[in-house]
Amino acid sequence: MIAGEHIYEITSTDVIPYVISTLHLSEKQIQNNNAYLQMIKTVLNTPHFYFSYTYDLSHTMQRLHNTTPEFLQMPLHERADTRFVWNSFLMQDLASSPEQYKFCLPIIHGYVELMTAFVNSIAFNWGIVSRRAIHRAGTRLFSRGIDSNGNVSNYVETEQLVEFNGDRSSFVQTRGSIPLFWQQIPNLKYKPKPLLIQHEDHQTVCSRHFDAQIFHYGKQVLVNLVNQHGPEGVLEKAYRDIVHRINNPDVRYEAFDFHAECRRMRWDRLNVLMDRLAQDQEQIGYFLLLRDGTLISAQDGVFRTNCIDCLDRTNVVQSMLAKRVFNEVLSKFNILTKIEEHPFLEDFFRQVWTNNADVISIQYSGTGALKTDFTRTGKRSKIGALKDGVNSLTRYYKNNFSDGFRQDATELFLGRYIIQEGECTLIQCPLESERNWRYATFPLVLLVASAMLVAHIIMPSRYTTEVLLYMLFWGAMVSGTFATIIHHGKQYVDKPKLL
């Protein structure tokens, strides 16, 4: 519940056709139609979607407080923040007729966890609401950077809420991809090199992005956690230079080389960053509204945090900023001074932010987040590092061999690709694109060569010169074929087809 209003999570969905029969479709159309349906189901099965019949879940508590009574009387779908309504395209036909407004329920995608906590027999409600933006939504490597309208990939607004006896508090943070034109196309390599697209007008679109953020939130504190050397360092320098050239007084840039500062498990070094941001956090503040309607404080600005993915490092820093506000709010409510004094509450706090990290990561990258052992326990461990390794390998597989389909699913669901009348008959369906001949040939050769090499290693009772020559030949075949596949890696990746 938020402000006494119920919030619901969608647990299952069904797709019901208007036309039950498919006899009028050709075999190829049926095949492609099934693929499109599977895309829709893939998005619907991605955790988690949320809605409310009475509470405008797309807006922060502060934005709702600043609206007029007339605005609050509008239907939910008309007054919702369109940046975060994931079924806005699906509602278009229904929303064209006022008598159908009751069926137009805005749905957000992200993560919501709300609970009642007890400290010294005092009960209060708290939790977080993360809203994923629909603009430039997509998968980890196929959706990077910014578009010409100033929308960035993996943009998420996260709001931490605290309610006590009618008093309400809210603290909002945002995350989003580095707002420049850049790409990191999967190519079978473990970590494809991020590339800045040189010929684009980075300054104009970056300025457009900041203008929109300032309009929605006020002052922007840009916390950039990417490496300051190597391929990520190129992006960091470009981002820093663009911000400097824009020279907006409402934008402040703060770079922190997360991996360099915290190497060898020195995660205490994050306190250096927190100290740097302390004055900004004091100036930005948070939203605090008393039960009698008195506004004690308002949030004027946000921390806009990013790393290369805006997932793992980003969530760690966001949770630390949120914890500082959480302590201050609970102190204002006279509930406690520090949550560190109540281990069970601190565990709850860490658990919620860890869950947020995992869900947002699953939605974007296909796996849970990395570095969650620190968010969960406050310490970095070798077991946590091992789990990160497993998640990284899983990400590698999904980003290379299944994310093209997931990207297409997102484009179709959000209406960025609309199925054309006469696909497969009058015009070619984009799903029918053909692979290069190398796609099947070289993996087959690699499989045969690997099998022969293994057979020559384990089968002979003794190793003669002839056997050793065979082993050398098949080993060379394996190496050469593998190198060729890596060289043409982009042809073996599951690429999006619709756009």
MILOKE-80309 format. One record per residue: x, y, z of N, C-alpha, C, O in turn; residue in three letters. Coordinates in steps of 0.1 Angstrom, whole numbers, plus 5000, padded with zeros to 4 digits. Example, Ala and Ser with C-alpha at 12.3 -4.5 7.8 and 13.67 -1.06 7.14 Angstrom:
% residues 2
513249435078512349555078513249675078514249675085ALA;512849785071513749895071512950005079513450115080SER;
END
This chain:
% residues 499
500849885000500050005000500950135000501950135006MET;500450234993501050364993499950464996498950474989ILE;500150545007499250645011497850585013496850645009ALA;497750465018496550395020495850335008494750275008GLY;496550344996496050284984496750154980497950144983GLU;495950064975496549924972497349934959496849984949HIS;498449864959499349844947499349694944499549614953ILE;499149654932499049514928500249484918500649564910TYR;500649354919501649304910500849204900500049124905GLU;501149214887500649114878501348984879502548974878ILE;500648874882501248744884501148654872501948564870THR;500148674864500048594851499148674841498348764845SER;499348644829498648714818498148604808498648494808THR;497248644799496748564788496648644776496248764777ASP;496848584764496648654752495448594745495448474742VAL;494448674743493148624737492948684723492848804722ILE;492848604713492748654699491348704696490348644701PRO;491248814688489948854683489448754673488248714673TYR;490348714664489948614654490548474658491748454659VAL;489648384662490048264667490648174657491548094660ILE;490148174644490648084634491848144627491948274625SER;492748064623493948104615493948044601494948034594THR;492747984597492647914584492948014572493347964561LEU;492748144574492948234563494448274562494848344552HIS;495348224571496748254570497448144563497148024563LEU;498548184556499448084550500248014560500348064572SER;500947914557501847844566502947934571503247934583GLU;503548014562504548104566504048214576504648254585LYS;502848264573502148364581501848314595502048374605GLN;501448184596501148124609502448114617502448134629ILE;503548074610504848054617505248194622505748204634GLN;505148294614505648424619504648484629505148554639ASN;503348454628502448504638502748444651502648514662ASN;503048314651503448254664504748314670504848324682ASN;505648354661506848424666506548554673507048584683ALA;505648634666505148754672504448734685504648814695TYR;503648634686502948604699503848574710503748614721LEU;504948494706505948454716506648574721507048584732GLN;506948674712507548804716506748874727507248914737MET;505448884724504548954734504548874747504648944758ILE;504548744747504548664759505848674766505948674779LYS;506948694759508248704765508348834773508848834784THR;507748944768507749064776506849054788507249094799VAL;505648994786504748984797505248894808504848904819LEU;506148794804506648704814507948754821508448694830ASN;508348874817509548944823509049004836508149084836THR;509748974848509249034860509749174861510849204856PRO;508949264866507649254872506849374867507349484865HIS;505449354865504549464861503649494873503249404881PHE;503349624875502549664886501449764882501649834872TYR;500349774890499349864887498549894900498749834910PHE;497750004899496850034910495550084904495550154894SER;494450054910493150104906492850244910492050314905TYR;493650294921493350424927494550514928494350634930THR;495750454928496950534931497650554917497850454910TYR;498150674915498850704902500350654904501150734909ASP;500650534901501850464904503050514895504150494897LEU;502650594884503650644875504350774880505350814874SER;503750834890504250964895504850944909504450854916HIS;505851024912506451024925505451094935504551164930THR;505651074948504751134958504851284957503851354959MET;506051344955506151484954505451544942504851644943GLN;505551474930504851524919503351524921502651624917ARG;502851424927501351414930500951524939499851574938LEU;501851554949501451664958501351794952500651884955HIS;502251814941502251944935501251964924501252064917ASN;500351864922499351874911498051944916497951964928THR;497251984907495952054910494851954913494951844908THR;493851994920492651904922492051854908491551744907PRO;492051944898491551904885492351794879491751704873GLU;493651804881494551694875494251564882494151454875PHE;493951564895493651434902492351374898492051264901LEU;491451454892490151404888490251344874489251274870GLN;491351354867491451294854491551144855492051094865MET;491151074844491350924844492850894846493750964842PRO;493150784852494550744855495450744843496550794843LEU;494850684832495750674820496050804813497050814806HIS;495150904815495351034809496351124817497151204812GLU;496451104830497351184838498651114842499551164849ARG;498750984838500050914841501250974833501051034823ALA;502350954839503650994833503950894822504250784824ASP;503850944810503950854798505250794797505450694790THR;506350844804507650784803507650644809508550564805ARG;506750614818506850494825505650404823505550294830PHE;504750434814503550344811503850244800503950284789VAL;504050124804504450024795503349974785503649904775TRP;502049994789501049944780500350064773499250054768ASN;501050174771500450294765500150264750499050304746SER;500950194743500650154729499450064729498650074720PHE;499449964738498349864737497049924741495949874737LEU;497050044748495750104752495250204742494150254744MET;495950234731495550334722494150324717493350424718GLN;493750214712492350194707491350214718490250274716ASP;491550154730490650164741490450304745489350354748LEU;491550374746491550514751490950614742490750734745ALA;490550574730489950664720488450694723487850784718SER;487850614732486450624735486250644751486650554758SER;485650754755485550774770484750664777485050634789PRO;483850594770483150484777483950364780483550274788GLU;485150364774486050254777487250284786488150204788GLN;487250404792488250454801488550354812489650344817TYR;487450294817487550214829488450084826488850024835LYS;488650054813489549944810490949994807491849904805PHE;491250124808492550174805493350194818493250294824CYS;494050094821494750094834496250104831496850004826LEU;496950214835498350224832499150124841498850104852PRO;500150064834500949964841502450004840502850044829ILE;503149994851504550024851505349894852504849784856ILE;506649904847507549784847508749824856509249944855HIS;509149744864510349774873510249684885510249564885GLY;510349754897510349674909509649754920509849874922TYR;508749694928508049754939508149664951507749544950VAL;508649714962508549634974508249724986508949824989GLU;507049704992506549785003506249695014505649595013LEU;506549745026506349655038506149745051506449865051MET;505649675061505549735074506649685083506749565085THR;507349785089508449745098508049785112507349885114ALA;508649715122508349745136509749775143510649685143PHE;509849885150511049915158510549965172509850065173VAL;510949895182510449925196508949945196508450045202ASN;508249855190506749855190506149965182504949985183SER;507050035174506550145166506450085151507450035146ILE;505350105145505150045131505150165121504650265124ALA;505850145110505950235099506050165086506550045086PHE;505650225076505650165062506850225054507050345055ASN;507450135047508550185039508850095027508349975027TRP;509550135017509850055006510350134994510650254996GLY;510450074983510950144971510050114959509450004958ILE;510050204950509250184937510250224926510650344925VAL;510650134917511450154906510650154893509950054891SER;510750254885509950264873510950264861511750354860ARG;510750174852511650164840510950254829509750244827ARG;511750334822511250414811510950334799511750234796ALA;510050374791509750304778510550354767510750274757ILE;511050474768511850534757513250474757513950474767HIS;513650414746514950354744515050234753516150194757ARG;513950164756514050044764514549934755514349934743ALA;515249844762515849724754516749644762516649644775GLY;517549564756518449474763519849534764520149634758THR;520649474772521949524777522849584766523249694767ARG;523249504756524249544746523549604734524249674727LEU;522349574731521649624719521049764722520749834712PHE;520949804734520449934737521450004746521549984758SER;522150104741523150184748523050324745522450364734ARG;523550414754523650554751522350624749521350604757GLY;522250724740521150814739520550814724521250764715ILE;519350864723518750884709518651034706518951114715ASP;518251064694518151204690517251294698517251414698SER;516251224705515351294714515851324728515151384736ASN;516951264731517551284745517151174754517351184766GLY;516551064749516250954758517450854759518050834749ASN;517650804771518850714773518350574776517250554781VAL;519250484773518950344776518950314791519550384799SER;518150214795518050164809517850274819518550284829ASN;516950364815516550474824515550424834514550374831TYR;515850444847515050394858514950504869515950564873VAL;513750534873513450634884513150544896512150464896GLU;513950564907513750484919513350574930514050674933THR;512250544937511650634948511650544960511050444961GLU;512250594971512250534984511150604992511150734994GLN;510250534998509050585005509150545020509550435023LEU;508750645029508550615043507250675048507050795045VAL;506450605054505150655059505050625074505250505078GLU;504550725082504450695097503250785102503350905103PHE;502250715106501050785112500550895103500151005108ASN;500550885090500050985081501151075076500951145066GLY;502351085082503451155077504051075066504150955066ASP;504551145055505051085043506351145039506551265039ARG;507251055035508551095030508951025017508550905015SER;509651095008509951034995511351084991511651204993SER;512150994986513551034981513750964967513550844966PHE;513951044957514050994943515451004938516151094940VAL;515850894931517050894923516850834909515750774907GLN;517750864900517550814886518850744882519950774887THR;518750664873519850594866519650594851518450594847ARG;520650594843520550594829521850584822522850624828GLY;521850534810523150514802523850644800523150754800SER;525150644798525850764795525250834783525050774773ILE;524850964785523951034775524751084763524851204760PRO;525450994756526151024744525850914734525250814737LEU;526150934721525950834711527050734712528250774708PHE;526850614717527850514717527150374716525950364718TRP;527950274713527450144711528450044716529650064718GLN;527949924719528749814723528149684718527549604725GLN;528249664705527549554698528149424702529449404701ILE;527349324706527949194709528549124697528049134685PRO;529749064699530449004688531148874692532148834686ASN;530648804702531148674708532348704717532748604724LEU;532848824718533948844727533348864741532148914742LYS;534048834751533548844765533048984768531948994774TYR;533849084765533449224768533749304755534849354753LYS;532649314746532849404734533349544738532949594748PRO;534149594730534649734732533549834730533049844719LYS;533249924740532350034738532950134729534150174730PRO;532150174719532650274709531850394709530650394708LEU;532550514709531850644708531650674693532650654686LEU;530450704690530150734675530550884673529850974678ILE;531650904665532251034664531451134657531451254660GLN;530751094646530151194637528851254642528351344636HIS;528351204654527051254659527251384667528351414672GLU;526151464668526151584676525851554691524751564695ASP;526851514698526751474712526251584721525351564730HIS;526751704719526451814728524951854728524351874738GLN;524451854716523051894715522051804721521251844729THR;522251674719521351574725521551554740520651534747VAL;522851564744523151554758522451674766521951654776CYS;522551794760521951914766520451894766519751934776SER;519851834756518451814755518051714766516951734772ARG;518851614769518551514780518551584793517651564801HIS;519651674795519751744808518551834810518051854821PHE;518151904800517052004801515751924805515051974813ASP;515551804799514351734803514451684818513451684825ALA;515651644822515851594836515651714846515051694856GLN;516151834842516051944851514551984852514052024863ILE;513851974841512352004841511651914850510751954858PHE;512051784850511251684859511751684873510951664882HIS;513051714876513651684889514351804895514551804907TYR;514851904887515652004893517151974891517451914881GLY;517952024900519452004898519851864896519251774902LYS;520851844888521351714884522751694889523651774886GLN;522951594898524351554902524651424895524051324898VAL;525551434885525851324877527051244883528151284884LEU;526651124888527651034895528050924884527250834882VAL;529250944879529750854869530750754875531750794879ASN;530350624874531150524881532050434872532550334876LEU;532150474859532850384849534350394852534850494859VAL;535050304846536550304847537050434840536550474830ASN;538150494845538650614839539850584830540550684826GLN;540150454828541150414818540650314809539550244812HIS;541250284798540850184789539650234781539350354780GLY;538850134775537750174766536650254774536050344768PRO;536350214787535450294794535950434797535150534798GLU;537250444798537850584800537550674789537450794791GLY;537450624777537150714765535750774767535550894764VAL;534850694772533450744774533450844786532750944785LEU;534250814796534250904808534751034804534251144808GLU;535851044796536451164792535451244783535351364784LYS;534851174774533851244765532751294773532251414770ALA;532251224782531051264790531551394798530751494799TYR;532651384805533151494812533351624804532951734808ARG;533851604792534051724783532751784778532651904778ASP;531751694775530451744771529851824782529251934779ILE;529851774794529251844805529951974807529252074810VAL;531251974806531952104808531552204797531452324800HIS;531452154784531052254774529652304775529352424772ARG;528752214780527352264782527252364792526552464791ILE;528052354803528252454813526952504819526652624820ASN;526052404823524752434829524952444844525452344850ASN;524552554851524752564865523952464873524252444885PRO;522952404867522152304874522652164872521952064876ASP;523852144866524352014864525752014870526652094866VAL;526051914878527351894884527851754882527051654883ARG;529051744877529651614873530551564884531451634889TYR;530351434888531251374898531651234894530851144893GLU;532951224890533451094885534051014897534751074905ALA;533850884897534450794907534750664901533850594897PHE;536050634899536450514893536250394903537150364911ASP;535050334902534650234912535550124913535950084924PHE;535950064902536749944902538149974907538749894914HIS;538750084903540050124907540150154922541050114929ALA;539150234927539050274941538750154950539350154961GLU;537950054946537549954954538249814952537749714956CYS;539349824944540049694941540549634954540749694964ARG;540749494953541249424964540349424976540749434988ARG;539049424973537949424983537949544992537349545003MET;538549664987538549784996537249864993537249974988ARG;536149804997534849864995534549975005533650055003TRP;535449985015535250105024535550235017535250335022ASP;536250225006536650344998535350414993535450524988ARG;534250344993533050414988532650524997531950614993LEU;533150525009532850635019533450765014533050875017ASN;534550755006535150875000534150934991534051064991VAL;533550854982532450914973531350974981530851084978LEU;530850904992529750955000530151085006529251175007MET;531351105010531851235016531751345005531451455008ASP;532151304993532151404982530751454979530451564975ARG;529751364981528351384977527551444989526351474987LEU;528151445001527351485013526751625011525551645015ALA;527551725006526951855005525851864995524851934997GLN;526051794984524951784973523751724979522551774977ASP;523851614987522651554993521951645002520751645003GLN;522751725010522051815019521351925011520251965016GLU;521851975000521152074992519952014985518952084984GLN;520051894980518951834972517751804982516651834978ILE;518051744993517051725003516151604999516551514991GLY;514951605005513951495002512651555005512451655012TYR;511551485001510151525002509651475016509851365019PHE;509151575024508551535037507251615039507251735040LEU;506151545040504851595042504251545054504151425056LEU;503751635063503151595076501651565073501051595063LEU;501051485083499751435082498651555080497651535075ARG;499051675086498151785085498251865072497651965070ASP;499151815063499251885050500451985050500652045039GLY;501151995061502252085061503452025054503951915057THR;504052105044505152055037506452105044506752225044LEU;507152005050508352035058509552065048510352155050ILE;509751975038510851995029510451925015509651835015SER;511051975005510851924991512251884985513251944989ALA;512251784977513451744970513651834958512851844949GLN;514851904957515151994946516351934939517451984941ASP;516151834931517251774923517351624926516651574935GLY;518151564918518351414920519851384917520551454910VAL;520251264922521451204918521151124906520351034907PHE;521851144895521751064883522950984882524051024878ARG;522850854886523950764887524050674875523050624870THR;525350644870525550544860526850474861527750534867ASN;526850354856528150284853528050254839527350314831CYS;528750144834528650114820527250054817526750084806ILE;526749974826525449904824524349974832523149954829ASP;524650064841523750124851522950014859521750024861CYS;523749914863523149804870523849784884523349824894LEU;525049724883525649674895526249784904525949794915ASP;527249854898527949954906526950064909526950124920ARG;526050094900524950194902524150164914523850254922THR;523650044915522750004926523450014939522850054949ASN;524749984940525449984952525450134958525150154969VAL;525850224949525950364953524550424956524350494966VAL;523550384948522150434951521650394964521050464972GLN;521950264968521550214981522250294993521550315003SER;523450334991524150405001523650545003523450595014MET;523250614992522650744992521250734999520850815007LEU;520550624995519150605001519250575016518350625024ALA;520250505020520450475034520650595043520050615054LYS;521450695038521650815045520350895047520050945058ARG;519550895037518250965038517250885047516550945055VAL;517350755046516450675054516750695069515750715077PHE;517950705073518350735087517850875091517350885102ASN;517950975082517551105086516051115087515551185097GLU;515251045079513851055079513350985092512451035099VAL;513950865095513450795107513850875120513150865130LEU;514950945119515251035131514251155132513851185143SER;513851205120512851315121511551265126510851335133LYS;511151135123509951085128510051035143509150975148PHE;511251045149511551005162511350855164510850805175ASN;511650775154511550635154512950575159512950485168ILE;514050615153515350575157516350665151516050755143LEU;517550655156518650745151519350685139519550755129THR;519750565140520450495129519950355128519750285138LYS;519750305115519250165113520350065117520049955119ILE;521650115117522650025122522449975136523049865140GLU;521750045144521450005158520449895158520249835169GLU;519749865147518749765147519049675135518649695124HIS;519849565138520349475127519249425118519449405106PRO;518149385124517049325116516549425105516249385094PHE;516449555110515949655100516949685089516649705078LEU;518249685094519349705084519349585074519549615062GLU;519049465079519049355069517849365060517949335048ASP;516649415065515549435056515849545045515549525034PHE;516549645050516849755040517849705029517549725017PHE;518849625033519749575023519049475014519349465002ARG;518149395020517449295012516649355001516649314989GLN;515949465005515049534995515849594983515549574972VAL;516949654987517849714976518549604968518849624956TRP;518849494974519449384966518449324957518749294945THR;517149314961516049264953515849354941515649314930ASN;515949484944515849584933516949574923516649584911ASN;518149554928519249534918519049414910519249414897ALA;518649304915518449174908517349194897517549144886ASP;516249244901515049254892515349344880515149314869VAL;515949464883516249564872517249494863517249514851ILE;518249424869519249354861518649244852519049234840SER;517749164857517149064850516349124838516349074827ILE;515649234840514849294830515749354818515349354807GLN;516949394822517849454812518849364806519049354794TYR;519549284815520649204810520249054810521048974803SER;519249014816518848874816519248794828518848674829GLY;520148854837520548784849520448874861520148994859THR;520648814873520648894885521848984885522748974876GLY;521849084894522949184894524249124900524149024907ALA;525349194897526549164903526749254916526149354918LEU;527749204924528149284936526949294946527049384955LYS;525949204946524849214955525249164969524549194979THR;526349094970526749054984527149174992526949175004ASP;527649284986527949404993526649474997526449515009PHE;525749484988524449544991523649465002523049525010THR;523749335001523049245010523649245024522949245034ARG;525049245025525649225038526549345043526949355054THR;526849435033527749545036529249505035530149585037GLY;529449375030530849335028530949265015529949205010LYS;532149265009532449194997533049065000533949055009ARG;532648954994533148814998533548744986533248774974SER;534348634988534848554977533748474971533648454959LYS;532748434979531548354974530748454965530248414955ILE;530648574970529948674961530648694948529948714938GLY;531948704948532748714936532548594927532448614915ALA;532448474933532148354925530848354918530648324907LEU;529748404926528448414920528448514909527748504899LYS;529148624911529248724900529848664887529448694876ASP;530848574889531448504878530348424870530348424858GLY;529548354877528448264871527548354864527148334853VAL;527048464870526148564864526748624852526048644842ASN;528048654852528748714841528748624829528548664817SER;528948494831528948394820527548384815527448364802LEU;526548384823525148374819524848494810524148484800THR;525248604815525048734807525648714793525048754783ARG;526948664793527648654780526748564771526648604759TYR;526248454775525448374767524248444762523948444750TYR;523448504771522148564767522448684758521648704749LYS;523348764762523648884754524048854739523748924730ASN;524648734737525148694724524148614716524048614704ASN;523348524724522548424717521048434719520348344714PHE;520548524727519048534729518548674730517348694729SER;519448774731518948914733518448974721517649074722ASP;518748924709518148984697516648964697515849054693GLY;516248844701514748814702514148904712513048954710PHE;514848914724514248994735514149144731513149214734ARG;515149194723515049334718513849344709513149444710GLN;513749254700512549254690511249254698510249324695ASP;511149174709509949164717509649294723508449334723ALA;510649364728510349494734509949594724508949674726THR;510549594712510149694701508649664697507949764695GLU;508249544696506949504692505949544703504849594700LEU;506249514716505349534727505049684729503949724731PHE;506149764727505949914729505449984717505250104718LEU;505249914706504749974694505750054686505350134677GLY;507050034688508050094680508150014666508650074656ARG;507749894666507649824653506149774653505649714662TYR;505449804642504049774640504049674628504549704617ILE;503449564630503249464619502549514607501449574609ILE;503049504596502449564584501449474578501549344578GLN;500449534572499349454565499949384553500649454545GLU;499749264552500249184540501649134542502349094532GLY;502149124554503449064556503448914551502448844554GLU;504548874545504648744539503948724526504148614520CYS;503148814522502448804509502848924500503548904490THR;502449044504502749164496504149214499504849264490LEU;504549204512505949254516506549144524505949054530ILE;507949144524508649044532508649074547508649184551GLN;508448964554508448974569509948984573510748904569CYS;510249084582511649094587512148974594513348964596PRO;511248894599511748774607512348674597513048574602LEU;512248684584512648584575514048624569514448564559GLU;514848704575516148744571517048614571516948534580SER;517948604561518748484560520148504566520648624565GLU;520748404571522048404576523148384565522848324555ARG;524348444568525448424559525848274559525548204569ASN;526448224548526848084547527848044558527847924562TRP;528548134564529548104574528848054587529347984595ARG;527548104589526848074601526747934604526847894616TYR;526547844594526447704596527747624594528047524600ALA;528547674584529747604580530747594591531247484594THR;531247704596532347704605532047644618532947564623PHE;530847664625530547584637530547434635530947354643PRO;530147394623530147244620531547194618531847084624LEU;532347274612533847234610534447224624535247134627VAL;534147324633534747334646534247214654535047154662LEU;533047174653532547054660533246924656533646844664LEU;533346914643534046794638535446784642536046684646VAL;536146904640537646904644537846884659538746814662ALA;536946934667537046914682536846774685537646714693SER;535846704679535646564681536746484677537146384685ALA;537346504666538546434661539746454670540446354672MET;539946574675541046604683540946524696541846464701LEU;539746524702539546454715539646304713540246234721VAL;539146254701539346114699540746074697541145964702ALA;541646154691543046124690543846134703544846084704HIS;543246214712543846224725543546104734544446064741ILE;542346064734541945954744541945814739541945724746ILE;541845804725541645664720542945584718542945464722MET;544045634713545245544710545845484722545845544733PRO;546245354721546945294732548345344734548845344745SER;548945384722550245454723550345564713549645554702ARG;551145664715551245774707552345764697553545774701TYR;552045734684553045724674553245864667552445954670THR;554145874658554445994651553146034643552846144642THR;552545924637551345944629550246004637549546104633GLU;550045954649548946004658549246144662548346224662VAL;550446174665550846304669550646414658550246524661LEU;550946364646550646454634549146484632548746594629LEU;548346374634546946394633546446494644545646574641TYR;546946474656546546564667546946704664546246804667MET;548146724658548546854655547646914644547347034644LEU;547346834634546446884623545046924629544547034626PHE;544446834637543146864642543146984652542247064653TRP;544246994659544447104668544447234661543947334665GLY;545247234649545347354641543947384635543647504634ALA;543147284631541847304626540947374636540247464633MET;541047324649540247374659540547524662539747614662VAL;541847554663542347684665541947784654541447894656SER;542247734642541947824630540447854628540047964626GLY;539647744630538147764629537647854640536747944637THR;538147834652537647914663538048064661537248144664PHE;539248084657539648224654538848284643538548404644ALA;538448204633537648264622536248294627535648404624THR;535648214636534348244642534348364650533448454649ILE;535448384658535548504666535748624658535148734660ILE;536548614647536748724638535448774631535248894630HIS;534548674628533248714622532148704632531048664629HIS;532548734645531548714656530248774654529248714659GLY;530148894648528848954647527848874639526548894641LYS;528348784630527448704622526848594630525848534626GLN;527348554642526848444649526048494661525448414669TYR;525948624663525148684674523648684670523348704658VAL;522848664680521348674677521048824677520848884687ASP;520948874665520649024663519149044662518448964657LYS;518749174666517349214663517049214649517949244640PRO;515849184645515449184631514349284627514249324616LYS;513649334637512449414634512849564630512249624622LEU;513849614637514349754635515749754632516349854630LEU;
END
